[in-house]
Amino acid sequence: MNNSRSAESRPVRIHGNRRLFLYYWNRTKQNKLAIAGLGFILFLILLALIGPFFTADPTHVDFAERNVPPLGFSTEESIYDIKTNAFTVNLIEGTWKHPLGTDGKGRDMLAMLISGARISLEVGLLATLIAICIGALIGVLSAYLGGWWDNVLMRFTDIMMTFPFFLLLVLIIFMFGPSLTLIVLVIGLTGWTGAARLIRSEALSLRTREFITAARALGASDARIVIRHLIPNVASLIIVMATLSIPGVILAESALSFIGLGDPSQTSWGIILNDGQKSLDTAWWVAVEPGIMLFFTVLAFNFLGDGLRDAFDPRSNLDAR
Amino acid sequence: MRKSWLQGYILKRLLYAVIIAWGIVTITFILIRIGPNSPADKYLANIAARGQDVAQVTAAIESRYGLDKPIIVQYGDYLMHLAQGDLGWSFSTSMPVIDLIGKHWIYSFQLIFLSSLLAAIIGILLGMYSAVKQYSKIDYIISTFSFAGISIPNFWLGVMLILLFSVKLGWFKVFYDTTLPLLSLENLKALVLPVFTLGTGMVAGYVRYTRSAMLDNLRKAFVTTARAKGLPERTVIGKHVFRNAMLPLVTIIMFDLGSIVFGGAYLTEIIFGIPGLGQISFNAVFANDYPVVIAITLIGTFLALLVNLITDIAYTYFDPRIRYE
């Protein structure tokens, strides 16, 4: 990071950053739910990274082992025999081979859920990164340039903000065809409006502060003021914003996949849920499991984001609790 | 004096709304043009699927859509048609898009109206209670449930409700009968699960907003003053704290209506087979019925714009402190 910094100032800066980091970490640590959220997110990342090495291929179809319930559950499957014109009822029990069961095509649920975790995290993090970068750029530029530029950028933000997000997403995927890259790009390119507004208003109030005036009086260029003074001061805001917007992104991708507009080549939670919805009466777990994962993932990011917001907010008095 | 700046402000807001509407229409037009499938392609695919002669139809469509004209003329035509309320022709249902929407909007309206109304009432009441009894057991329970409520994917909640109440228990049927009158007992019963699905996230959100807005105001000096002069607690909370907390709340509720609720209603209608605009758009996506998908996106967007505009203007009436130059 920050290779351009001169050698003399480096030790002091890093020291200052570490102290600040420890300060915020200690404040965040007090919120048990935030730590639980962080723990779940780290677990999910680990699962997505090393899980695929230990589980079966999530796309492997095996009709001999279809509709196997999760471990500890059992279902009855009635098979109609055309020759004898009779029903035979099979009792299927959960096995260790498929601890979370299999779907109607005999695909292993555990492997599919791990693949879904990877996709959800990828989509959530990448799209949010794009959105936050655009939002920060537009917000800071709008506040810093002011006047005519501010007006144009903010009207454009208004236009983008007015589009009901999901309808726009459906329209674009409908026109350009479903692919995961496109979904990430579209969410990233449309989801920046909230960040832009928030960062603009924060940057506007910062712009008139003494330390900015002092920096300008010392002859700092516009670019330097923006990069070294404005952006670090809105960084905490950006981190909170990003954490709290990840769940929305993950849900948007799942919702699209759920209604059949997702990338059919990827096993995402939404796509599993779409299959599961059709087989509620034969294999309820196919619909239940991805939803539980989705719920806890979203909850974890919400908990963490809330905790971070309290930790970064100097007005919230955590020690008093 | 107040009247004159207010009129100026409303005029300015209206002008902005027109600019935003123009921007939305233009962005949609650009999207249609840069899309890999033009409306004609989708139409032709449809014609070919029905076994009709493609070459014969091509020319007719090109002149129908004005695709043989220069792009700027097409853009002008597009704006003109929209201004006249001509949203095109839906070939999957063989009727003008505007008639199709006229037939189905009421189902969406019914779902969104009922869910929003119930969610706002329940959410605000629970949020107020939670704030007044801060750090009590009930506050913790309400807060926990509201956290769960904003995190639960509403489409999954819908599927789970169907699994529990329709598949396992058989209490509710999961399809909507359009032949019965709108407000018949059967159809109202079919709305219970959808309203619950759409409303849960909203209730949770409103509880959180109300609670934090109430808490913000409870700490203010005027509340101490009100208590000091001996007002009963009911009046302090109901008149002084709640009224001040309501203002930001109304903006949030109205903004949610445009940005989040439309998406939620779209999914809810698909899950429960309610024949509203979301369902129409969804069917149109899979029938390649271009004009319908675009028309419903535009209508959703314009409604959101209108709601924001009304909220902004109403705000200046309700809060006399607000002044815009």
Chai-1 contact restraints between the chains, C-beta under 6 A:
chainA,res_idxA,chainB,res_idxB,connection_type,confidence,min_distance_angstrom,max_distance_angstrom,comment,restraint_id
A,D158,B,I20,contact,1.0,0.0,6.0,A-B,restraint_1
A,I159,B,I20,contact,1.0,0.0,6.0,A-B,restraint_2
A,I159,B,G23,contact,1.0,0.0,6.0,A-B,restraint_3
A,T162,B,I20,contact,1.0,0.0,6.0,A-B,restraint_4
A,T162,B,T301,contact,1.0,0.0,6.0,A-B,restraint_5
A,T162,B,A304,contact,1.0,0.0,6.0,A-B,restraint_6
A,T162,B,L305,contact,1.0,0.0,6.0,A-B,restraint_7
A,F163,B,T301,contact,1.0,0.0,6.0,A-B,restraint_8
A,P164,B,S259,contact,1.0,0.0,6.0,A-B,restraint_9
A,P164,B,F262,contact,1.0,0.0,6.0,A-B,restraint_10
A,P164,B,G300,contact,1.0,0.0,6.0,A-B,restraint_11
A,P164,B,A304,contact,1.0,0.0,6.0,A-B,restraint_12
A,F165,B,S259,contact,1.0,0.0,6.0,A-B,restraint_13
A,F166,B,G263,contact,1.0,0.0,6.0,A-B,restraint_14
A,F166,B,Y266,contact,1.0,0.0,6.0,A-B,restraint_15
A,L167,B,T297,contact,1.0,0.0,6.0,A-B,restraint_16
A,L167,B,G300,contact,1.0,0.0,6.0,A-B,restraint_17
A,L171,B,T297,contact,1.0,0.0,6.0,A-B,restraint_18
A,F174,B,V285,contact,1.0,0.0,6.0,A-B,restraint_19
A,F174,B,V293,contact,1.0,0.0,6.0,A-B,restraint_20
A,M175,B,G35,contact,1.0,0.0,6.0,A-B,restraint_21
A,L251,B,P153,contact,1.0,0.0,6.0,A-B,restraint_22
A,A255,B,F155,contact,1.0,0.0,6.0,A-B,restraint_23
A,A255,B,L267,contact,1.0,0.0,6.0,A-B,restraint_24
A,F258,B,F155,contact,1.0,0.0,6.0,A-B,restraint_25
A,I259,B,I270,contact,1.0,0.0,6.0,A-B,restraint_26
A,Q277,B,V159,contact,1.0,0.0,6.0,A-B,restraint_27
A,L280,B,L163,contact,1.0,0.0,6.0,A-B,restraint_28
A,L280,B,V167,contact,1.0,0.0,6.0,A-B,restraint_29
A,D281,B,V167,contact,1.0,0.0,6.0,A-B,restraint_30
A,W284,B,L163,contact,1.0,0.0,6.0,A-B,restraint_31
A,A287,B,V159,contact,1.0,0.0,6.0,A-B,restraint_32
A,G291,B,W156,contact,1.0,0.0,6.0,A-B,restraint_33
A,L294,B,P153,contact,1.0,0.0,6.0,A-B,restraint_34
A,F295,B,S151,contact,1.0,0.0,6.0,A-B,restraint_35
A,F295,B,I152,contact,1.0,0.0,6.0,A-B,restraint_36
A,V298,B,S151,contact,1.0,0.0,6.0,A-B,restraint_37
A,L299,B,S151,contact,1.0,0.0,6.0,A-B,restraint_38
A,N302,B,S151,contact,1.0,0.0,6.0,A-B,restraint_39
